[in-house]
Each structure stands twice: as structure tokens, then as C-alpha cells.
Amino acid sequence: NWGSFFSGPAWDLDPATGQYYLHLFSPKQPDLNWDNPAVRSEIYRMMNWWLDRGVDGFRMDVISFISKPEGLPDGVDAGSGWGDGMALYGSGPRIHEYLQEMHREVFEGRPEDVLTVGEMVDVTPELARLYTDPSRRELDMVFHFHHVGLDHGPGGKFTPGQLDLVALKEVLARWQDELADVGWNSLYWNNHDQPRVVSRFGDDGRYWYESATALATVLHLLRGTPYIYQGEEIGMTNMPFESIDELRDVESLNYYREAIDDRDLSNAAAVLRAIATASRDNARTPMQWDASPGAGFSAGEPWIGVNANHAWLNAASQYERDRSVFAWYRRLIDLRHTERVVVAGRFRLLLPDDPQMFAYTRTTPETEMLVVANLTGDPAPLPRELCDDWRTARRLLGNYREDGPLPERLEPWETVAVVR
């Protein structure tokens, strides 16, 4: 009785065979039967085919759902009319067996470095330690969803609420701590399923540059491997959708149809506003390369509209500017190559209950780094004892000033990193 993540039942009839097939997501995305050895063998053959042609690795979509329990038992109806099967197929009974087999059949013995990262809706830090422990030979990293669900309201992502910074720090710190000695973190704000972080958790108006760089800093200087989604490195924002006809995402369109009464469209505007804030289509508008009519993406009509702010927010306008979001990302990447503490330093969260400040240290036997960021639109004081302790530290970067000691007060969306 499982329901689809994109609304409705997870079963559809195939007219050609007269049989029903399972699709936890779109009907165009049938779930394969991984319990069939021939299916697994064909998948491994395909993966080797791509590796032989030089790809550097694989991102595996909802990989933790591939093992289903025998008999496909019903899930609990959470009120939608369909069963929630997550507890049954999330990290299912043979998942570790299949991933270890995949490693043997595809990756083991290859001379080149290959990266594997698994997207996992259900994963916990405890499970991530199993999935990413090198001695188990399963995956290099996993994508979890804990931090990107913190602004969801009681009705899910399309009833968005306000981000609780204290909760965000708690989640990120927990993942840092749990994978400190075993496994490895993946670090991300954006991907093809998430709205743009500068609009979502930042300020895409008055403090666009400052919030884009502050959010980038607190993420990239954590321990783990950061992922940059196309357009994030120039601070691309959400799309100002004004009509349901402008959206393409099946999840958004299905929610809209279910949320409104076709005979009474009085709530349609409110539903659209909620969808526009959280829709995956915010991440799927064309990359803004330049200020031309198609943003340098296409001379034709793209499948989804181009954000009008590409006239000023585009890659070409940032390439040669020292003070740009693009230049800031290049500096963060450079620090990961030049400052060993960024890669190897142990993490420690500071000021966990501060509602404005995200602060932490990274430490190796040789070096200690302090990262502080005011993730609000109001000035925020730093504790005097922290400033006194770090007064002589060398500044690595700051999005308001390039030099000087650690300030006693951070301006709106100001971030500073220092080392000693």
C-alpha cells in the first residue's frame, strides 16, 4: 500500500504486460528488483562501462532504498490514504550486502581514484558510520537531509517555516562529531532538489553578497568534502515564480493539484506562494552565464524560464572582480589546498545556544582555526573572552574587511576566519 514521494500510489499498471510495477518516485522511474542477481550484474556492467570511459565516480540517487523486505508488507497510513514504507525499505535488509558486492564488482582493483557518494533520505549518523567506514568497502560519503529539513513546517516542505539557527548548528555539529574518527562527511547547501541557499537561509536582497559568502564559509571550512551546485558559486537566487504554468517539477505540480479544489481556487495564490519558496524548480532554472537574453545558456527557448536577475547576477560579471561571490568561492577552495587544518582539523562547536552566531574551531597539533559568522541581518557581539583569546591570530579571510584582528562585533552576515 506504499505511497509515492510525488503523491498518489507507488504502483502503476504497465498495459503491455498487464502487471503493476513499483515506483517510489515518478512513474517514469521504476524501482529495479535488486534481489534479482541478473539485475545487479547488469547494473555493475553498466557502471564498469562508464568507468572504463573515464568518469570519476557516481552519485547514487536514494541508494539506501534499493533493498525491499520480502513480501513488500504494508506501511502505516499517515493520513494520505497510502502507506509510509520508509521504515521498511529505508536502509533495507540487504543494503550493506549489495553495496559491498558493488564495491567488489565495480571499484575494487581499479588503479584510478573513484568517488562514490550515496543520497540517503533515511540515513542517520550511526548508519553513515557504517556506510562510509573504509574498512567495510561500501561508499565514500553519503548525502543526508537533516539540515535541509529544518525549515519545513508541520505540513512538510510546502508549509515552510523559519530556520532555527541553534537547531542547524546542533545538526551540523552532531554529524561532525559522529564522523570524526570513522567515515567522512559530505557538505552541501544546494543541489537539484533544494531551493537556493542565499534565498532560503540568507538574504537575497540587501545582504545578498554578505549572506552568500557567510553561508559558504561556515559550510566549506567544516570537516568533509564540500559540494558546489551550479550557480551557487555566483550566488544565484530563487526564481520569482508568478504562475503555476511557470513550474515544471512533478513534485510541485502534483502538490498544487492536490492542495487546491478545482471548483474553488480561492487558496490557489497562497498555495503557489508556498510552492514558489520551496520548489525544486528554484534550483533548475538555466545557469546564468551572462546578461544576454538567454543568460548565455541558450539562444533558443529553454525548458524553464530564466531568472530576470541574470541581467546583473551572472558569471561573466564576477570573473574579474575581487569582491564577488565567485572570487570568494575560489578563495575557500584555495584554503582547502593550502591550509591543512581545513582538511584534517578536529571540529569543536562554540556558542551552541547563540541565536545569531555560528562559531567553531578546527584544530590540528600544529594549527588552530576559528570561524565565526553572524547569520542574521542584525549586528551581533562576540564574547569578549573569545576576542581576547584570539586577538593576535592571523586573519585568513573576512567578507567585510580583509585584515585586522577579530572584531568585537560582527556586522549583518559578517564572517571572519583566523588562524594561530
Order of alpha helices (4+ residues) and beta strands (2+ residues): beta-beta-alpha-beta-beta-beta-alpha-alpha-beta-alpha-beta-alpha-beta-alpha-alpha-beta-alpha-alpha-alpha-alpha-beta-beta-beta-beta-alpha-beta-beta-beta
